[in-house]
Amino acid sequence: MATSKPSALDLKQDLKRHFDLTLGRGDTNYSRHYLYQSMALAVRDQLVSRWRETRERYRREEPKRVSYLSLEFLMGRTLHNALANLDLEDQARAALQDYACDLETLETEELDAGLGNGGLGRLAACFLDSCATLEIPVTGYGIRYQFGMFHQKIVDGYQQEAPDQWLRDGNPWEVESPENTRRVPFFGRVVVEHDPQGRECRRWVGTEDVLAIPYDIPVPGYNNDTVNTLRLWKASATEEFNLGEFNSGSYTDAVSKKTEAEQITMVLYPNDASEAGKVLRLRQQYFLASASLQDILHRWISRKGHDFTGFAEKHAVQLNDTHPTIAVAELMRLLMDEHGLGWQEAWALTESTMAYTNHTLLPEALETWSVSLFEHLLPRLLDIIYEINARFLQVVAQRWPGDVDKQRRLSIIQETPERAVRMAHLAIVGSYSVNGVAALHTDLLKQGLFAEFYALWPHKFNNKTNGVTPRRWLANCNPGLRDLITETIGDGWIRDLSQLDQLVPYADDTAFCERFMDVKYANKQALATLVANKTGIEFDPSWMFDVQVKRIHEYKRQLLNILHVISLYDRIRKGDTASMTPRCVLIGGKAAPGYVMAKLIIKLINNVAHTIAQDEQANQWLKVAFLPNYNVSAMEIICPGTDLSEQISTAGKEASGTGNMKFMMNGALTIGTLDGANIEIRDAVGADNFFLFGLEAHEVAQTRQNYNPQQYIEADPNFQAVMHLLQSGHFSLFEPGIFDPIIAALTASTDPWMTAADFSDYCKAQEQAACTYKDKTQWARMAVLNTATSGRFSSDRTISEYRDDIWYRAPEAVRKVS
């Protein structure tokens, strides 16, 4: 039964009730903070009834349930998304009229939820939106980080990390569920015992347990009555306060257990450069996996008892990258140690329940944990992993008799240089499905990184090209374009993005293209305001907006971007501006706290930006800004206002990318390599509407064998000029030598990112983009075509494929598909 939509009067009354009674603000001084809190609670009221009905429907119908385990859920702000999905925007605006506050201003009171860092977490958030919209029973499981990753400040060009206090004012969208608290064990030892039948069994004893307290956040589908759940776990001590120690004067010791437990959910991705950081990070991963699996099993047992017949037919667990893959061993532990199943039965359930998504081609990003750390922190899990590995290696030996080297390469336990647990190997062995996230990525997994696993189990491997939700990343963040599209082809595209292909003929409609670019110009004005407020740099909306915003990493090659900026600066200083297009370059993103080179690249970007800002001659043609603390809310302004989207990773390194899809949907043109989903974007929009450069993945592999960066520098006078400015210290006049590590890495034959090899071709593609931008008619046509052909990159399509090919297909059926 459909839930009725409240009227403007209903929402207004709810808003007033929460403002006056829940928050006790009966005065006439309408603080925006309390007004936002009241509106959030009023909208949450509308979600809760649907939420309750959704849970009841799932209990009644008993569909297959999917649990999506991820260390990141980069949700962004919730209010606008909830209003849009409930179709309550007009009612909210009307309700605010008496408070002299517009909805857009009110929404800025909400802090971005600090639950993720980059594409991995934002993808998970898009997936939850699509699951609810498609009415698939999916529960997201994550961690309720108290401080998120960090709040990024730029001081003297350097990144400085400060706590991200996103919970400082509470979170009105969450509902604590203490009755579902779970107990997660750590440390201790394993003892061997015998059951009444004389069978040997192992028990994990002497553990130091931590409580996992769940906080639930509603996830509404678009214009339907389905509201799914994101369950986030907060760590707490079993005994928060030792009164005896306190009374004896040991005040610090009295709360030490509480402090140690709460560290687990304090920050996202603690710096694991130290041993203490490694311990904490593994504790996070196990904490998430154990609490979530206990939750799943509890729901089953409460309805079915301890008979696990049919469990795998009713449950799928999707592991989002390697972070939660300890879940394979933990499910085995729970089924055997807590619920009395034998190994064979437990393993059959485990490998028929787990599905693994790989998000990286970088071997160093495939997590490994030292055996000694596992033995100390999770001794029972190590026992189980050893047994899984022993049984798996028997399979390998049967498939390739006598091939000891292959056994060594495939083993879950890495023997050298230090004994370690390979988490990606554990995930592949324990899952019935292994998917990549773009066509090239999946091919490279099958042909390279996991080639031997693919040879053993080809049926497990499949591709699911990523997508992003069109609600947040077009309809909500770009209302001007949303209204133009809806006026032209109707509003069905918001649920079915493939309908955007109806816009293709309008790329040759002059009047439509003019309106399209008018919307773009207004969005560029909004972006220019954001940049000015955050950096003090004034962007001119008539100039080309060239944007690269993403996590700072060497493979994403922000360095290549800033080298091109330096080349433009050099040309301007030499008076070579006759054919130049005025350009505003925006770069943003965070570097991991322990990633020294990435942080140095941020420093270089800021120093170059500062040098250009102080140069009146350069300012006539070029503006450069580094946007601090890039996040989801910033991206909602950035992607509608971007002309040129930088997707310039070294070919074969980016798994997919999702920022490239957001920019495309909003009418930006892409400059990029044939990497990740860039390939599929280029195929969709056509080669003529994509600025391609650089080596392809197979050429990168070939070039690496005899790579000599110096030959690329010597062959290009422009490149030589750039290197001269860098090496002469022009961008570090008062900090001599600080960029020497960047220069050394760039010119080293061992540089895995091959920045020098792609520089000249990149500059040619940039020149082509700049020349095209001058032709306003041509650029508008290409921009319209990018939006019109972006339908494939909806997360609704991706999730439909997960549903049909992985979650709702029996594991046996998946195994039959190669």
Long-range contacts (C-beta under 8 A, 24 or more apart in sequence): 1-53, 2-225, 3-49, 3-50, 3-53, 3-225, 5-86, 5-87, 5-88, 5-91, 6-46, 6-88, 6-91, 7-91, 8-90, 8-91, 8-94, 8-95, 10-91, 11-42, 11-43, 11-46, 11-88, 11-91, 11-92, 11-94, 11-95, 12-94, 12-95, 12-98, 14-41, 14-42, 14-45, 15-39, 15-42, 15-95, 15-96, 17-42, 18-42, 30-99, 30-100, 30-101, 32-101, 32-105, 32-106, 32-109, 33-109, 33-169, 35-96, 35-99, 35-101, 35-106, 35-109, 36-79, 36-106, 36-107, 36-109, 36-110, 37-169, 37-170, 37-172, 39-79, 39-92, 39-95, 39-96, 39-106, 40-78, 40-79, 40-110, 40-172, 40-173, 41-172, 42-95, 43-79, 43-82, 43-83, 43-86, 43-88, 43-92, 44-82, 44-172, 44-173, 44-218, 46-86, 46-88, 47-82, 47-86, 47-218, 47-220, 47-227, 48-218, 50-218, 50-220, 50-225, 50-226, 50-227, 51-218, 51-227, 51-229, 53-225, 54-225, 54-226, 54-227, 54-228, 55-229, 58-137, 59-303, 62-314, 63-137, 64-137, 64-313, 64-314, 64-315, 64-316, 64-807, 64-808, 65-137, 65-138, 65-139, 65-296, 65-299, 65-314, 65-315, 65-316, 66-131, 66-136, 66-137, 66-138, 66-139, 66-315, 66-316, 66-317, 66-318, 66-807, 67-138, 67-139, 67-141, 67-292, 67-296, 67-315, 67-316, 67-317, 67-318, 68-124, 68-127, 68-128, 68-131, 68-138, 68-139, 68-140, 68-141, 68-318, 68-320, 69-141, 69-142, 69-288, 69-289, 69-292, 69-317, 69-318, 69-319, 69-320, 69-324, 69-327, 70-120, 70-121, 70-124, 70-140, 70-141, 70-142, 70-320, 70-321, 70-323, 70-324, 71-142, 71-143, 71-268, 71-269, 71-284, 71-285, 71-288, 71-320, 71-321, 71-323, 71-324, 72-115, 72-116, 72-117, 72-118, 72-120, 72-121, 72-124, 72-142, 72-268, 72-320, 73-113, 73-115, 73-116, 73-121, 73-124, 73-125, 73-128, 73-140, 73-142, 73-230, 73-232, 74-113, 74-115, 74-116, 74-117, 74-118, 74-121, 74-122, 74-124, 74-125, 74-632, 75-112, 75-113, 75-115, 75-116, 75-125, 75-217, 75-230, 75-632, 76-112, 76-113, 76-122, 76-125, 76-472, 76-631, 76-632, 76-633, 76-636, 77-107, 77-110, 77-111, 77-112, 77-113, 77-632, 77-633, 78-110, 78-113, 78-173, 78-217, 79-106, 79-107, 79-110, 80-107, 80-476, 81-129, 81-220, 81-471, 81-472, 81-476, 82-173, 82-218, 82-220, 84-222, 84-471, 84-475, 84-476, 85-129, 85-132, 85-133, 85-220, 85-221, 85-222, 85-223, 85-471, 86-220, 86-223, 87-223, 111-166, 111-168, 111-169, 112-166, 112-631, 112-632, 112-633, 113-148, 113-166, 113-171, 114-145, 114-147, 114-148, 114-149, 114-164, 114-166, 114-167, 114-268, 115-142, 115-143, 115-144, 115-145, 115-148, 115-232, 115-268, 116-148, 116-149, 116-268, 117-149, 117-268, 117-269, 117-551, 117-590, 118-550, 118-551, 118-589, 118-590, 119-550, 119-551, 119-656, 119-657, 119-658, 119-659, 120-320, 120-321, 120-359, 122-468, 122-632, 122-658, 123-320, 123-437, 123-466, 123-468, 123-658, 123-795, 124-320, 125-469, 126-467, 126-468, 126-469, 126-472, 126-473, 126-658, 126-795, 127-795, 127-798, 127-799, 127-802, 128-219, 128-228, 128-230, 129-219, 129-221, 129-222, 129-469, 129-471, 129-472, 129-795, 130-467, 130-469, 130-794, 130-795, 130-796, 130-798, 130-799, 131-219, 131-228, 131-799, 132-219, 132-220, 132-221, 132-222, 132-224, 132-226, 132-227, 132-228, 133-221, 133-222, 133-224, 133-226, 133-469, 133-471, 133-495, 133-796, 134-221, 134-796, 134-799, 134-800, 134-803, 135-221, 135-224, 135-226, 136-799, 136-803, 136-807, 137-228, 138-228, 139-228, 139-229, 139-230, 139-231, 140-219, 140-228, 140-229, 140-230, 140-231, 141-230, 141-231, 141-232, 141-233, 141-288, 141-291, 141-292, 141-295, 142-230, 142-231, 142-232, 142-233, 142-288, 143-232, 143-233, 143-234, 143-264, 143-265, 143-268, 143-284, 143-287, 143-288, 144-174, 144-215, 144-232, 144-233, 144-234, 144-265, 145-265, 145-266, 145-267, 145-268, 146-234, 146-262, 146-265, 146-266, 146-267, 147-266, 147-267, 147-268, 148-267, 148-268, 149-267, 149-268, 149-269, 149-590, 150-267, 150-590, 150-593, 151-629, 152-590, 152-628, 152-629, 152-630, 153-628, 153-629, 154-602, 154-606, 154-626, 154-628, 157-602, 157-603, 157-606, 157-607, 157-610, 158-599, 158-602, 158-603, 158-606, 159-590, 159-591, 159-599, 159-602, 159-603, 161-593, 163-267, 171-215, 171-217, 173-217, 173-218, 174-215, 174-216, 174-217, 174-232, 175-215, 175-216, 175-217, 176-213, 176-214, 176-215, 176-216, 177-213, 177-214, 177-215, 177-216, 177-231, 178-213, 178-214, 180-214, 180-295, 180-298, 181-211, 181-212, 181-213, 181-214, 182-211, 182-212, 182-214, 182-233, 182-290, 182-291, 182-294, 182-295, 182-298, 183-209, 183-210, 183-211, 183-212, 183-238, 183-294, 184-209, 184-210, 184-211, 184-212, 184-286, 184-287, 184-290, 184-291, 184-294, 185-209, 185-290, 185-380, 186-210, 186-283, 186-286, 186-377, 186-378, 187-376, 187-377, 187-379, 188-379, 188-380, 189-379, 190-379, 190-380, 190-383, 201-337, 202-337, 202-380, 202-383, 203-337, 204-333, 204-337, 204-379, 204-380, 209-238, 210-235, 210-236, 210-237, 210-238, 210-261, 210-264, 210-287, 211-235, 211-236, 211-237, 211-238, 211-261, 212-236, 212-287, 212-290, 212-291, 212-294, 214-291, 214-295, 222-471, 222-494, 222-495, 223-495, 231-292, 231-295, 233-265, 233-287, 233-288, 233-291, 233-292, 234-265, 235-261, 235-262, 235-263, 235-264, 235-265, 235-287, 236-261, 236-262, 237-261, 237-262, 269-592, 271-592, 271-593, 271-594, 272-594, 273-594, 278-369, 278-370, 278-373, 279-373, 279-376, 279-377, 282-326, 282-369, 282-373, 282-374, 282-377, 282-378, 283-377, 285-323, 285-324, 285-326, 286-326, 286-330, 286-377, 286-378, 286-381, 288-323, 288-324, 289-324, 289-326, 289-327, 289-330, 290-330, 290-334, 292-324, 292-327, 293-317, 293-327, 293-330, 293-331, 293-334, 294-334, 297-334, 297-335, 297-338, 297-339, 301-339, 306-339, 306-340, 308-335, 308-339, 308-341, 308-345, 308-349, 311-349, 311-353, 312-348, 312-349, 312-352, 312-353, 312-811, 313-810, 315-353, 316-353, 316-355, 316-806, 316-807, 317-353, 317-354, 317-355, 318-355, 318-356, 318-357, 318-802, 318-806, 318-807, 319-354, 319-355, 319-356, 319-357, 319-427, 319-431, 320-357, 320-359, 321-357, 321-358, 321-359, 321-360, 322-358, 322-365, 322-366, 322-367, 322-423, 322-424, 322-427, 323-367, 325-356, 325-423, 325-424, 325-426, 325-427, 325-430, 326-378, 326-381, 326-423, 326-426, 327-354, 328-354, 328-388, 328-426, 328-427, 328-429, 328-430, 328-431, 329-381, 329-384, 329-385, 329-388, 329-426, 329-430, 330-381, 332-384, 332-388, 333-380, 333-381, 333-384, 337-380, 343-387, 347-388, 347-391, 350-430, 351-430, 351-431, 351-432, 351-811, 352-432, 352-811, 353-432, 354-427, 354-430, 354-431, 354-432, 355-431, 355-432, 355-433, 355-434, 355-435, 355-806, 355-807, 356-427, 356-428, 356-431, 356-433, 356-434, 356-435, 357-435, 357-436, 357-437, 357-464, 358-424, 358-427, 358-434, 358-435, 358-436, 358-437, 358-441, 358-445, 358-450, 358-655, 359-437, 359-655, 359-656, 360-655, 361-441, 361-444, 361-445, 361-448, 361-449, 361-652, 361-653, 361-654, 361-655, 362-555, 362-653, 363-449, 366-422, 366-423, 366-424, 366-449, 367-423, 367-424, 368-414, 368-420, 368-421, 368-422, 368-423, 369-420, 369-421, 369-423, 370-418, 370-419, 370-420, 370-421, 371-413, 371-418, 371-419, 371-420, 371-421, 372-419, 374-421, 382-421, 385-412, 385-413, 385-421, 385-426, 386-413, 388-412, 388-426, 388-429, 388-430, 389-413, 389-429, 392-429, 395-456, 396-456, 399-456, 406-452, 409-452, 410-452, 410-453, 410-456, 424-450, 425-453, 428-453, 428-457, 428-460, 431-460, 432-460, 432-811, 432-814, 432-815, 433-460, 433-462, 433-805, 433-806, 433-811, 433-814, 434-460, 434-461, 434-462, 435-461, 435-462, 435-463, 435-464, 435-806, 436-461, 436-462, 436-463, 436-464, 436-655, 437-463, 437-464, 437-465, 437-466, 437-655, 437-656, 437-677, 438-463, 438-465, 438-466, 438-655, 438-656, 438-657, 438-676, 438-677, 438-679, 438-680, 439-463, 439-465, 439-679, 439-680, 440-652, 440-674, 440-675, 440-676, 440-679, 440-697, 441-654, 441-655, 441-656, 441-676, 444-652, 444-697, 458-818, 459-814, 459-815, 459-816, 459-817, 459-818, 460-814, 460-815, 462-805, 462-806, 462-814, 462-817, 464-798, 464-801, 464-802, 464-805, 464-806, 465-656, 465-677, 465-680, 465-792, 465-793, 465-798, 466-656, 466-657, 466-658, 466-661, 466-677, 466-793, 466-795, 466-798, 467-658, 467-661, 467-792, 467-793, 467-794, 467-795, 467-796, 467-797, 467-798, 467-799, 468-658, 468-661, 468-662, 468-665, 468-793, 468-794, 468-795, 469-794, 469-795, 469-796, 470-494, 470-497, 470-665, 470-794, 470-796, 472-636, 473-636, 473-639, 473-661, 473-662, 473-665, 473-666, 474-665, 474-666, 476-636, 477-635, 477-636, 477-637, 477-639, 477-640, 477-666, 478-519, 478-523, 478-639, 478-640, 478-666, 480-519, 480-522, 480-523, 480-640, 481-516, 481-519, 481-523, 481-640, 481-666, 481-667, 481-787, 484-512, 484-515, 484-516, 484-519, 485-787, 488-512, 493-791, 495-796, 496-796, 497-790, 497-791, 497-792, 497-793, 497-794, 497-796, 497-797, 498-791, 498-792, 498-794, 498-797, 499-791, 500-787, 500-788, 500-789, 500-790, 500-791, 501-788, 501-789, 501-791, 502-788, 503-784, 503-787, 503-788, 504-785, 504-788, 504-789, 506-784, 506-788, 507-781, 507-782, 507-784, 507-785, 507-788, 508-781, 510-777, 512-784, 513-777, 513-780, 513-781, 513-784, 514-780, 516-667, 516-780, 516-783, 516-784, 516-787, 517-776, 517-780, 517-783, 520-640, 520-641, 520-643, 520-667, 520-783, 523-637, 523-640, 523-641, 523-666, 524-641, 524-643, 525-641, 526-637, 526-640, 526-641, 527-586, 527-637, 527-638, 527-640, 527-641, 527-642, 528-584, 528-641, 530-627, 530-634, 530-637, 530-638, 531-584, 531-586, 531-625, 531-627, 534-625, 534-627, 534-628, 535-625, 535-626, 535-627, 535-628, 537-609, 537-613, 537-623, 537-624, 537-625, 538-623, 539-584, 539-586, 539-623, 539-625, 540-582, 540-584, 540-623, 542-582, 543-581, 543-582, 543-583, 543-584, 543-623, 544-581, 544-582, 544-583, 544-584, 544-643, 544-644, 544-769, 544-770, 544-773, 545-584, 545-586, 545-641, 545-642, 545-643, 545-644, 546-583, 546-584, 546-585, 546-586, 546-643, 546-644, 546-646, 547-585, 547-586, 547-587, 547-638, 547-642, 547-643, 547-644, 547-645, 547-646, 547-663, 547-668, 548-586, 548-587, 548-588, 548-645, 548-646, 548-648, 549-586, 549-587, 549-588, 549-589, 549-627, 549-630, 549-634, 549-635, 549-638, 549-659, 550-589, 550-659, 551-589, 551-590, 551-591, 552-589, 552-590, 552-591, 552-595, 552-598, 552-599, 552-601, 552-602, 553-591, 553-595, 553-598, 554-597, 554-598, 554-601, 554-745, 554-752, 554-753, 555-649, 555-650, 555-653, 555-654, 555-752, 555-753, 556-648, 556-649, 556-654, 557-648, 557-649, 557-650, 557-753, 557-755, 557-758, 558-587, 558-589, 558-601, 558-605, 559-601, 559-604, 559-742, 559-746, 559-753, 559-755, 560-648, 560-755, 560-758, 560-759, 560-762, 561-585, 561-587, 561-646, 561-648, 562-587, 562-601, 562-604, 562-605, 562-608, 563-722, 563-755, 563-759, 564-759, 564-762, 564-763, 564-766, 565-608, 565-612, 565-622, 565-624, 566-608, 566-722, 566-725, 566-726, 566-731, 567-718, 567-719, 567-721, 567-722, 567-763, 568-621, 568-622, 569-608, 569-611, 569-612, 569-615, 569-618, 569-622, 569-725, 570-718, 570-721, 570-722, 570-725, 571-718, 572-617, 572-618, 572-620, 572-621, 572-622, 573-615, 573-617, 573-618, 577-620, 577-621, 579-771, 580-621, 580-770, 581-770, 581-771, 581-773, 581-774, 582-620, 582-621, 582-622, 583-621, 583-622, 583-623, 583-770, 584-622, 584-623, 584-624, 584-625, 585-622, 585-623, 585-624, 585-625, 586-624, 586-625, 586-627, 586-638, 587-624, 587-625, 587-626, 587-627, 588-626, 588-627, 588-628, 588-630, 588-634, 588-638, 589-630, 590-629, 590-630, 596-741, 597-741, 597-742, 597-745, 600-738, 600-739, 600-741, 600-742, 601-742, 602-626, 603-738, 603-739, 604-731, 604-739, 604-742, 607-731, 607-732, 608-731, 611-730, 611-731, 635-659, 635-662, 639-663, 639-665, 639-666, 639-668, 640-666, 642-666, 642-668, 643-668, 643-669, 643-773, 643-779, 643-783, 644-668, 644-669, 644-670, 644-671, 644-691, 644-769, 644-773, 645-669, 645-670, 645-671, 645-672, 646-671, 646-672, 647-671, 647-672, 647-673, 647-675, 647-676, 647-678, 648-672, 648-673, 648-693, 648-694, 648-758, 648-762, 649-673, 649-675, 649-676, 650-675, 650-694, 650-695, 650-700, 650-752, 650-753, 650-754, 650-755, 650-758, 651-675, 651-694, 651-695, 651-696, 651-697, 651-699, 651-700, 652-697, 652-700, 652-701, 653-753, 654-678, 661-790, 661-793, 664-786, 664-787, 664-790, 664-793, 665-786, 665-787, 665-790, 665-793, 666-787, 667-783, 667-784, 667-786, 667-787, 668-783, 668-786, 669-769, 669-772, 669-779, 669-782, 669-783, 669-786, 670-786, 671-762, 671-765, 671-766, 671-769, 673-758, 677-793, 680-792, 680-793, 681-793, 684-789, 684-790, 684-792, 684-793, 685-785, 685-786, 685-789, 685-790, 686-785, 686-789, 688-782, 689-782, 689-785, 689-786, 691-765, 691-766, 691-768, 691-769, 692-765, 693-758, 693-761, 693-762, 693-764, 693-765, 694-757, 694-758, 694-761, 694-762, 695-754, 695-757, 695-758, 700-754, 703-754, 703-757, 704-752, 704-754, 707-749, 707-750, 707-751, 707-754, 707-757, 708-749, 709-746, 709-747, 709-748, 709-749, 709-751, 709-755, 709-756, 709-757, 710-747, 712-756, 712-757, 712-759, 712-760, 713-747, 713-756, 715-760, 716-759, 716-760, 718-760, 718-763, 719-756, 719-759, 719-760, 722-759, 723-747
